[in-house]
Amino acid sequence: MSSPADDPERHNGAIRRLTELDRWRQRIGELDPVFFEASLTKTFADEQARAAFRERWLGRFLEHWPELAHVALGTEGEIIGYIVGCHCDPARDPRFEDIGFYPALAHRTQAYPAHLHINLAASARSKGIGSRLIEAFVSDARAAGLPGVHLVTGRESRNRSFYARNGFVNVAELTWGGTPIVMLGRPTCVPKRSAQQKK
Ligand SMILES: CC(C)(COP(=O)(O)OP(=O)(O)OC[C@H]1O[C@@H](n2cnc3c(N)ncnc32)[C@H](O)[C@@H]1OP(=O)(O)O)[C@@H](O)C(=O)NCCC(=O)NCCS
Protein backbone atom coordinates (compact mmCIF):
# COMPACT_ATOMS: atom_id res chain seq x y z
CA MET A 1 0.00 0.00 0.00
CA SER A 2 1.39 3.40 -0.90
CA SER A 3 1.55 6.22 1.60
CA PRO A 4 0.23 9.71 0.78
CA ALA A 5 3.84 10.82 0.34
CA ASP A 6 4.26 8.26 -2.52
CA ASP A 7 1.16 9.43 -4.33
CA PRO A 8 2.24 11.25 -7.50
CA GLU A 9 -1.06 13.15 -7.50
CA ARG A 10 0.14 15.04 -4.44
CA HIS A 11 2.14 17.27 -6.79
CA ASN A 12 -0.63 18.05 -9.20
CA GLY A 13 -0.99 21.79 -9.34
CA ALA A 14 0.97 22.29 -6.11
CA ILE A 15 2.59 25.72 -5.78
CA ARG A 16 6.14 25.82 -4.38
CA ARG A 17 8.70 28.53 -3.87
CA LEU A 18 11.44 27.76 -6.42
CA THR A 19 14.27 28.05 -3.89
CA GLU A 20 12.58 25.52 -1.60
CA LEU A 21 12.72 22.74 -4.21
CA ASP A 22 15.51 20.19 -3.80
CA ARG A 23 18.47 21.13 -6.03
CA TRP A 24 16.53 24.13 -7.32
CA ARG A 25 19.46 25.59 -9.25
CA GLN A 26 19.68 22.45 -11.39
CA ARG A 27 15.95 22.69 -12.10
CA ILE A 28 15.90 26.23 -13.48
CA GLY A 29 16.14 24.86 -17.04
CA GLU A 30 12.66 23.36 -16.60
CA LEU A 31 11.20 26.85 -16.83
CA ASP A 32 12.60 27.41 -20.32
CA PRO A 33 10.17 25.21 -22.30
CA VAL A 34 7.24 26.81 -20.46
CA PHE A 35 8.60 30.28 -21.24
CA PHE A 36 9.30 29.67 -24.93
CA GLU A 37 6.03 27.85 -25.53
CA ALA A 38 4.01 30.70 -24.00
CA SER A 39 5.99 33.51 -25.69
CA LEU A 40 4.50 35.14 -28.75
CA THR A 41 7.98 35.48 -30.29
CA LYS A 42 8.74 32.12 -31.85
CA THR A 43 11.69 32.68 -34.18
CA PHE A 44 15.08 34.24 -33.47
CA ALA A 45 17.86 35.41 -35.77
CA ASP A 46 20.36 33.18 -33.96
CA GLU A 47 21.11 31.55 -30.61
CA GLN A 48 22.43 34.83 -29.20
CA ALA A 49 19.13 36.58 -29.97
CA ARG A 50 17.21 33.71 -28.36
CA ALA A 51 19.37 33.92 -25.23
CA ALA A 52 18.91 37.72 -25.04
CA PHE A 53 15.14 37.30 -25.28
CA ARG A 54 15.18 34.75 -22.43
CA GLU A 55 17.39 37.01 -20.35
CA ARG A 56 15.07 39.98 -20.87
CA TRP A 57 11.83 38.34 -19.74
CA LEU A 58 12.96 35.45 -17.52
CA GLY A 59 16.69 35.07 -16.89
CA ARG A 60 17.32 38.25 -14.91
CA PHE A 61 14.58 37.39 -12.42
CA LEU A 62 15.98 33.92 -11.78
CA GLU A 63 19.46 35.34 -11.38
CA HIS A 64 18.69 38.28 -9.08
CA TRP A 65 15.44 37.33 -7.34
CA PRO A 66 15.09 33.52 -7.33
CA GLU A 67 13.49 33.64 -3.88
CA LEU A 68 10.50 35.52 -5.35
CA ALA A 69 9.87 32.83 -7.97
CA HIS A 70 7.12 30.27 -7.44
CA VAL A 71 6.47 27.22 -9.59
CA ALA A 72 3.49 24.93 -10.19
CA LEU A 73 4.20 21.20 -10.18
CA GLY A 74 2.62 18.49 -12.33
CA THR A 75 1.73 14.94 -11.37
CA GLU A 76 5.35 13.76 -11.47
CA GLY A 77 6.63 16.81 -9.67
CA GLU A 78 7.74 18.42 -12.95
CA ILE A 79 7.52 22.20 -13.39
CA ILE A 80 4.42 23.12 -15.43
CA GLY A 81 4.26 26.84 -14.72
CA TYR A 82 5.92 29.72 -12.94
CA ILE A 83 5.70 33.27 -11.72
CA VAL A 84 8.84 35.40 -11.47
CA GLY A 85 9.36 39.04 -10.68
CA CYS A 86 11.02 41.58 -8.47
CA HIS A 87 10.13 44.08 -5.76
CA CYS A 88 12.10 47.02 -7.14
CA ASP A 89 10.46 49.72 -9.26
CA PRO A 90 11.60 48.91 -12.83
CA ALA A 91 11.02 52.51 -13.99
CA ARG A 92 13.72 53.63 -11.51
CA ASP A 93 16.08 50.65 -11.29
CA PRO A 94 18.97 50.74 -13.81
CA ARG A 95 18.72 46.97 -14.21
CA PHE A 96 15.61 47.62 -16.32
CA GLU A 97 16.94 50.45 -18.48
CA ASP A 98 16.71 48.15 -21.49
CA ILE A 99 12.92 47.81 -21.17
CA GLY A 100 11.84 50.67 -23.38
CA PHE A 101 8.32 51.25 -22.10
CA TYR A 102 9.14 51.87 -18.43
CA PRO A 103 10.03 55.58 -18.65
CA ALA A 104 6.51 56.19 -19.97
CA LEU A 105 5.02 54.28 -17.02
CA ALA A 106 7.10 55.88 -14.26
CA HIS A 107 4.16 58.03 -13.11
CA ARG A 108 2.27 54.85 -12.13
CA THR A 109 4.92 52.36 -10.99
CA GLN A 110 5.47 53.94 -7.56
CA ALA A 111 1.99 52.81 -6.51
CA TYR A 112 2.62 49.30 -7.93
CA PRO A 113 6.41 48.82 -7.76
CA ALA A 114 6.63 45.01 -7.76
CA HIS A 115 6.29 43.46 -11.19
CA LEU A 116 5.68 39.95 -12.36
CA HIS A 117 5.81 37.56 -15.31
CA ILE A 118 3.66 34.44 -15.27
CA ASN A 119 3.40 31.54 -17.73
CA LEU A 120 1.88 28.08 -17.68
CA ALA A 121 2.41 25.13 -20.00
CA ALA A 122 -0.57 24.84 -22.37
CA SER A 123 -1.77 21.65 -20.65
CA ALA A 124 -1.81 23.45 -17.27
CA ARG A 125 -3.98 26.42 -18.30
CA SER A 126 -7.57 27.17 -17.37
CA LYS A 127 -7.44 25.08 -14.19
CA GLY A 128 -7.04 27.90 -11.70
CA ILE A 129 -3.30 27.36 -11.23
CA GLY A 130 -2.40 30.85 -12.44
CA SER A 131 -4.52 32.48 -9.74
CA ARG A 132 -2.67 30.60 -7.02
CA LEU A 133 0.69 31.67 -8.45
CA ILE A 134 -0.54 35.29 -8.42
CA GLU A 135 -1.56 34.97 -4.77
CA ALA A 136 1.88 33.63 -3.84
CA PHE A 137 3.58 36.61 -5.51
CA VAL A 138 1.18 39.20 -4.09
CA SER A 139 1.56 37.68 -0.63
CA ASP A 140 5.34 38.18 -0.78
CA ALA A 141 4.92 41.79 -1.95
CA ARG A 142 2.44 42.48 0.84
CA ALA A 143 4.79 40.94 3.42
CA ALA A 144 7.57 43.18 2.09
CA GLY A 145 5.37 46.23 2.76
CA LEU A 146 4.89 47.17 -0.90
CA PRO A 147 1.69 48.99 -1.90
CA GLY A 148 1.05 47.16 -5.15
CA VAL A 149 2.18 44.85 -7.95
CA HIS A 150 1.94 45.27 -11.71
CA LEU A 151 2.52 43.61 -15.04
CA VAL A 152 2.51 44.73 -18.65
CA THR A 153 0.63 42.81 -21.34
CA GLY A 154 -0.97 43.34 -24.73
CA ARG A 155 -4.07 45.49 -24.65
CA GLU A 156 -5.90 42.89 -26.74
CA SER A 157 -4.42 39.84 -25.03
CA ARG A 158 -6.69 36.97 -24.05
CA ASN A 159 -5.18 37.00 -20.54
CA ARG A 160 -6.92 40.32 -19.68
CA SER A 161 -9.93 38.47 -18.23
CA PHE A 162 -7.62 36.38 -16.02
CA TYR A 163 -5.99 39.48 -14.54
CA ALA A 164 -9.34 41.25 -14.05
CA ARG A 165 -10.64 38.27 -12.08
CA ASN A 166 -7.50 38.39 -9.97
CA GLY A 167 -7.96 41.98 -8.84
CA PHE A 168 -5.89 43.85 -11.45
CA VAL A 169 -7.12 47.10 -12.96
CA ASN A 170 -5.95 49.09 -15.97
CA VAL A 171 -3.56 51.80 -14.75
CA ALA A 172 -1.86 52.95 -17.97
CA GLU A 173 -1.95 52.35 -21.70
CA LEU A 174 0.49 53.10 -24.47
CA THR A 175 1.72 51.87 -27.81
CA TRP A 176 5.17 50.32 -27.81
CA GLY A 177 6.90 49.14 -30.96
CA GLY A 178 3.59 49.47 -32.78
CA THR A 179 1.79 47.21 -30.27
CA PRO A 180 -0.90 48.54 -27.91
CA ILE A 181 0.12 47.54 -24.38
CA VAL A 182 -1.43 48.02 -20.97
CA MET A 183 -0.02 48.24 -17.45
CA LEU A 184 -2.27 46.39 -15.01
CA GLY A 185 -1.95 46.98 -11.27
CA ARG A 186 -3.27 45.44 -8.08
CA PRO A 187 -2.88 47.00 -4.64
CA THR A 188 -1.50 44.41 -2.21
CA CYS A 189 -4.35 45.19 0.17
CA VAL A 190 -6.89 43.87 -2.36
CA PRO A 191 -7.81 40.38 -1.18
CA LYS A 192 -7.80 37.30 -3.35
CA ARG A 193 -10.24 37.42 -6.28
CA SER A 194 -11.91 40.61 -5.17
CA ALA A 195 -12.62 41.70 -8.70
CA GLN A 196 -15.28 40.13 -10.91
CA GLN A 197 -15.59 36.47 -10.01
CA LYS A 198 -15.51 34.03 -12.94
CA LYS A 199 -19.06 33.14 -13.81
C1 LIG B 1 -2.59 33.69 -18.37
C2 LIG B 1 -2.36 32.44 -17.51
C3 LIG B 1 -1.15 32.64 -16.60
C4 LIG B 1 -3.62 32.26 -16.64
O1 LIG B 1 -3.49 31.13 -15.80
P1 LIG B 1 -4.65 30.01 -15.75
O2 LIG B 1 -4.39 29.11 -14.62
O3 LIG B 1 -4.76 29.42 -17.12
O4 LIG B 1 -5.92 30.93 -15.45
P2 LIG B 1 -7.37 30.52 -14.94
O5 LIG B 1 -7.56 29.03 -15.03
O6 LIG B 1 -7.58 31.18 -13.62
O7 LIG B 1 -8.29 31.26 -15.98
C5 LIG B 1 -8.28 30.98 -17.36
C6 LIG B 1 -7.90 32.26 -18.05
O8 LIG B 1 -6.53 32.23 -18.42
C7 LIG B 1 -6.35 32.99 -19.63
N1 LIG B 1 -5.84 32.10 -20.65
C8 LIG B 1 -6.08 30.79 -20.82
N2 LIG B 1 -5.39 30.34 -21.89
C9 LIG B 1 -4.70 31.39 -22.37
C10 LIG B 1 -3.80 31.57 -23.46
N3 LIG B 1 -3.49 30.58 -24.28
N4 LIG B 1 -3.28 32.78 -23.67
C11 LIG B 1 -3.59 33.83 -22.86
N5 LIG B 1 -4.44 33.72 -21.82
C12 LIG B 1 -4.98 32.52 -21.59
C13 LIG B 1 -7.71 33.53 -20.01
O9 LIG B 1 -7.82 34.81 -19.39
C14 LIG B 1 -8.63 32.54 -19.34
O10 LIG B 1 -9.86 33.12 -19.04
P3 LIG B 1 -11.10 32.89 -20.06
O11 LIG B 1 -11.38 31.42 -19.99
O12 LIG B 1 -12.17 33.75 -19.46
O13 LIG B 1 -10.63 33.31 -21.41
C15 LIG B 1 -2.14 31.16 -18.37
O14 LIG B 1 -3.34 30.84 -19.05
C16 LIG B 1 -1.01 31.30 -19.37
O15 LIG B 1 0.12 31.01 -19.06
N6 LIG B 1 -1.37 31.74 -20.60
C17 LIG B 1 -0.42 31.87 -21.70
C18 LIG B 1 0.71 32.86 -21.46
C19 LIG B 1 0.26 34.21 -20.91
O16 LIG B 1 -0.68 34.85 -21.40
N7 LIG B 1 1.01 34.66 -19.88
C20 LIG B 1 0.82 35.95 -19.27
C21 LIG B 1 1.65 36.97 -20.00
S1 LIG B 1 1.37 38.62 -19.36
The ligand as an ORCA input file, in Angstrom:
! r2SCAN-3c Opt
* xyz 0 1
  C      -2.591     33.692    -18.367
  C      -2.357     32.442    -17.507
  C      -1.152     32.638    -16.598
  C      -3.621     32.258    -16.637
  O      -3.489     31.128    -15.804
  P      -4.655     30.014    -15.747
  O      -4.392     29.113    -14.623
  O      -4.756     29.415    -17.117
  O      -5.918     30.934    -15.453
  P      -7.367     30.524    -14.941
  O      -7.563     29.035    -15.025
  O      -7.576     31.176    -13.618
  O      -8.289     31.265    -15.978
  C      -8.282     30.977    -17.363
  C      -7.899     32.265    -18.050
  O      -6.529     32.232    -18.419
  C      -6.351     32.988    -19.631
  N      -5.837     32.103    -20.651
  C      -6.077     30.790    -20.816
  N      -5.387     30.341    -21.889
  C      -4.695     31.393    -22.371
  C      -3.802     31.574    -23.465
  N      -3.485     30.577    -24.281
  N      -3.277     32.784    -23.670
  C      -3.590     33.829    -22.862
  N      -4.437     33.718    -21.821
  C      -4.978     32.518    -21.589
  C      -7.714     33.535    -20.008
  O      -7.818     34.810    -19.390
  C      -8.633     32.545    -19.340
  O      -9.859     33.121    -19.036
  P     -11.103     32.887    -20.056
  O     -11.377     31.421    -19.990
  O     -12.169     33.753    -19.462
  O     -10.628     33.310    -21.413
  C      -2.141     31.162    -18.369
  O      -3.335     30.845    -19.053
  C      -1.013     31.301    -19.366
  O       0.124     31.013    -19.057
  N      -1.367     31.741    -20.599
  C      -0.420     31.867    -21.701
  C       0.709     32.862    -21.463
  C       0.257     34.208    -20.912
  O      -0.680     34.850    -21.401
  N       1.006     34.661    -19.877
  C       0.823     35.950    -19.271
  C       1.650     36.966    -19.996
  S       1.366     38.615    -19.356
*
